Amino acid sequence: MRIGMVVTPFNAENIQLASQIGVTDLVVRYPGSRVEDIEPLCVQVESQGLKVSVVEGYLPMDHVVLGGDNRTVQLENLKELVRSMGALNIGVLCYNWMGLTDWTRTSFEVPGRGGAMCSEFDARQMEALGLLDGGISRQSQWDNLASFLDEILPVAEEEGVALAMHPDDPPLSPLRGVERIMTHPEAFEKLIELAPSSANGICFCQGNFAAMGVDIPATIKRFGPFINFVHVRDVRGDRTRFVETFHDEGPTDMFASMCSYRESSFDGVMRPDHVPVLVGEEGESGYTMLGRLFAVGYMRGLIEAAEKVV
């Protein structure tokens, strides 16, 4: 298992800091689909002894999800991205199927341990914002997903790139009137059955699966061979209302979870996901550096302990 990280802001100091704390792999947000868009990031990262291993976030694919007029253009762009990733030896593309929204919260200022600021989702507050226009039926989303996989997987297989589907965040449907499909474990079984392929897999986001109410160590074993990427985080609550916690204080048995990854022979990249904002910090909520430094140390300890018993 290898520890990855998103560095925000993406600069030489934060890349060096990631290297110093034992991170080996960086996760970069979508910079463009061409080799010349991505390669400068790889060069900068490799200069600090790290490797870009995952592209994740802000993929231009809303028309692919919703069947919009620009579907073909976006799909060809995604194919070019996969080919560029193959050329640069970047092994995982993490994507989601959240039409009209990305991950969303209702507050980023819930006091946590020691006064750290945590994020919260409350479905009642979210629904009070009103309905969104432009959603499509669940069946249409499944049809669009099947068509997407049919076209993208042959390219991914040829280039040696693994796809990793992220759950809807929060795993709730409908959300502001918009139907969503990746909200429960059975949806991920359907995803795998929809297009059997070595390149068709899962981003196991522990926080979202925890919000679904499942046993995390058992569910890791359930999906083990299909997990291509991992987000390590935890929540207190359920899909209708939860608060994101520090990695060491939520209800999930993190050590048992790490042992499950070992037992499932997962050897890919896992990164700390959303963290509280600590005293004196400013920046993008969920992605400030101090909380993730703590999380990386905690994860390194868990991995070392799991390696001794599994």
N, C-alpha and C positions, 0 to 999 in steps of 0.2 A: 504494500500500500504506500502511495506517495501523497504527500501533502501539497496541495496547490493553494493559490490565493489570487483573488482579484485585488490589484493595488489601485487605490484611489486617493489622491490623484495619481495618474500613471506618470511617474517621473523617476529619475535615476536614484534619488535618495530613497524612495519607498521600495524600489526594486532591490537596492542594496540591503535595506532593512529586512526584507523578506528572506534574502539569502542568508543573512546573519542569524536568523532565528531557526533556520533549518528547513525552510520551504525549498522544494526542488522544482516545482512546476508552476507556471503562471497561467492563469485563465484570463483571456483578453476579450473585451467586448467587441462586437462587430465593427471593424474599421473600414469595410469595403470588401468587395468580392475578388479583386484582382491580386495576383501575387505581389505586385508593387505596392498595394495598400497594406499588406500584412507583413511583408519581409522586413521593413525597417523596425517594426516592433520586435520581431524575432532577434534581429541583430542586437538591439539594445538590451534585451533580456539575456541573451547568451553572453554578452560582455560581462555579466555579473555571475556567470556560471549556472544560470537557470535555463529552463526550456519552456517555450510556449507549447502547451499540450491540449488546450481546450479553447474553442471559440464559443462564447455564450452571451446572449443578451442583445436586445435591440435589433434583432433580425428583421429586415423588411419583408414580411410575409403575411400581412393582414388580409390581402386579397386572396392569397392561397388558402387561408383558413376559412374565409367567408365567401369564397367564390366570386370575388369582385372582378371588375373589368381588366385590371392589371395583373391577373393571376399568371398568365403566361410569361410576362416580363419578369415578375418576381421569381417565378420558378426557375427560369433560365439563369437569373442572377444567383440563386441558391446553388444551382448545379456548378456554376463557375466558382463559387466560394468553395465547394467541396473539392473541386479539381485543384484549386490553389492550395487548400489545406494539404491535400495529398502530396503536392510538389514540395511543400515545406515541412513535411513529416509532422503535421499536427493531427492528432489521432481522434479527437472527439468534437462533435458539433452538438451542443446542447440547445434545444429549442422547446417551445411550448405551443399550446393550441388555444391560447386565451384571446379570443376575438374581441376587439374594441377596448380591452383593458390589459394592463400588465399586472404584476403583483401590486396589491393595494392594501392600505391600512387606513384606519380612521383617526389614529393619534400616534405621534412619535414622542410624546412627553409624559408617559406614565412612569412615575417614580419607581425605581427598582432598588436593588441592593446598594446601600451606601449613597443613595440619591442618583444613581445612574439613570439615564432616560431610556426607557424601553418603548417599543412599538406595540400597538394594540389594534386588533380588528374587532369591530362590533357590528354585526349584521343589521341591527335596528338603526344605528346611526348611518350606515351605508345606504340603506334603502330610503332614508329620509332625504337623500340627495336627489332622488327622482330617477326615472327610467332613462335608459340609453336607447337610442335608435340605431338600427342597422344590424341587429342580431339575426341569426338564422336558426332553424330547428336543430335538435340534436342529431337526427338522422342525416340531415344535410352535412353537418360537420363530420360525421363518420364517413360519409361518402367522399367528402373532400380530402379527408385524411388518407383514405384508401388510395385515392388517385395520386396524392402527393407521394406516398410511399412507393407506389408502383413506378413512378418516374425518377425519384431521387435515389432509391436504394441501389439500383444497378450502378449508378455513378459512384456511390459511397463504397460499394464492394470493390469496384475496380481500383479506387484510390486508396483503399485501406483505411477509410474513415468510418468511425462508429457514430451513429446517431443516438442521442439520449433525450428522451421525452421527459420534460419537467411537469409535475402536477400543476393543475390550476391552483392559484394562490390568491385567496383562500380556496380550499377545495369545496366550493359551495356553488350550487346551481338551483335556480337562476340567481344571477348577481345583477341587481338593478335592472331586472327584466331580461337579461341576456342569458340564454342557455349556454352551459359549459359541459364538457364531456369527460375531462380527466380529473374526476373528483372522488374516485373510490378505487380500491385495489382491483376490482373486477374489470374496470376500464383498461387497466394496464395488462391484464391477461388478454383482453380482447385485442389490444394493440399488438401484442406479440403474435397472437393467432392470425391477425389480419394479414401479416406479411412476414412469414418465417424467413429470417435472414440473420447472418452473423452481424450485420450492420444495424439491425433494428433492436434498440434496447431502451433502457430507462435511466433517467437521472433520479436516483433515490434521494429525494429531499426529505430528510427525517422529520423536519418540522411539519410539513404538509401531511405526511403519512400519520404523524402523531395526531394532528387535528382531525384526521379521519376516524380516530378512535381505535386504531389497530395496535397489536403488540409489535413493537418495532423490531426486536431481535428475531422474532418468528417470521415477520414479513420480509426481512432481509434474506433469510434462508429460503423463503417461498420464491423470491425473484432472483436469487443469487446469480445464476448463469446469465441473466439478462441485464444486470446492473453494469452500466458503462461509465458511470460518473456518480459521485456522491456529494450531497450538501449536508454538512453536519450542523444542526441547530436544534433547538427545542422550544416548545410552547407549553404554556399552562392554560388549559381550557379546551374548547372543542371548535369545530368548524364555524360555529355561529358567533363565538366570542372567545378570543384568546389573547394572551400577552406573550411576547417573545422574551425568553429568559437568557441569562448567562448560560454558557454551555454546561456548567457543572451544577446548576441548581434547578433544572426542570425535572419533570416526573419520569423521563425516559432513563432506563438503565443503560448508560453510555458504555460501560465496560462490557456488558453482555452484548450490546450492539456491535462493538468492535470485534468481539470474539466471533460473532455471526459472520462478519465480513471475512475473517480469517478462515472459518469453517467452509465458507462458500468459495474460497480460493480467489476472492477479489484482489487484484493486484494493480488496480488503476488509480486514478487521481481522486482524492477527496479534499474538499475545501471547507473551511469554516464559513458559514453563511451568516445571516443577519445577527448583529451584536448590538448591545446597548451602547449609548454614547456616554463616555466617561467624563469626569470633571475636567474642564478646561478645553475640551475638544469642540471643534466645529467641522462641518463637512456633511457629506451625504449620509443621511440616516440609514443605519444598518451596515454601513461600509466604512465607518471611521476606523482608524488604525489600531488604537490602543486595545479595544475589545478583541480585535482579531489577533493581536500579539498574544494576549492571554489565551485565546482559544487554540492557537497553534501549539503553545506549550502544553496545554491540557490534552490535546489530541496526540501529541508526541508521546506523552506519558501513557495514554491509553493503548496506543499501538505497541509500545515496548512491553507493557504488561500482558497484552493479549498474545504477543509472540512467545511469551514464556509459558503459556498454559495451553495454547492450541497448536 
